[in-house]
């Protein structure tokens, strides 16, 4: 019964207000940078080349397929 109450309460709760103050609109090129903390640039670009796809939908499908094949939950 507690689980049902929790699910109903969570479903009725209003979503949080989006936060846009984290975006640095003064330096949009910073969003394109690959910080060293996420991996080596050559490795990331190599994976990106494997994904391929002509259309946006093809690329998103390729990303999903790569994630399913290489990442474990």
Buried (B, 14 or more C-beta within 10 A) or exposed (E): EEEEEEEEEEEEEEEEEEEEEEEEEEEEEEEEEEEEEEEEEEEEEEEEEEBEEEEEEEBEEBBEEBEEEEEEE
